[in-house]
Amino acid sequence: MVMFLKSMGPLWLLFILGLWLVSPSLTQENSREKHFLIQHYDSNPNGRNDVYCEKIMRLRGLTKPCKAKNTFIHGGYPSIKAVCGDEAGKPYEEGRFRISKSQFQVTNCVLHGGSTRPPCRYRATSDFRYIVIACEHDLPVHLDHTVTAN
């Protein structure tokens, strides 16, 4: 094996260098997608009321301090990810974002009361809406907003 690596010479070094340069960008990309999922994705909610909002906001770490507003998208993740492509999404606002071609079930959690210190009390509203997201490398990384009509 050592002989093989020696015979590869500079090509082997370039390969290793390439892996070293690519890995951080993939890690950062995946962390942005994971952050999006933590903040905005709940595939199968157990209720969509005030208690749901208070529980999921606490479980997702969005209550230190209390986040003023947050939207959760429900359904299958492949459908959300597909908005980054042309089959399920289209450019929005000069291509900075993508808007879904179909509506998603969403729950909006809005802080009730003036304090941003726990305990956080939320009011829930549920609806079907189009989602407007930012994508990087065909992965959703930011929920900008939702709209009732496109």
Buried (B, 14 or more C-beta within 10 A) or exposed (E): EEEEEEEEEEEEEEEEEEEEEEEEEEEEBEEBBEEBBEBBBBEEBEEBBBEBBBEBBBEBEBBEEBBEEBBBBBBEEEBBBBBBEEEBBBEBEEEEBBBBBEBBBBBBBBBBEEEEEEEBBBBBBBBEBBBBBBBBEEBBBBBBEBBEEE
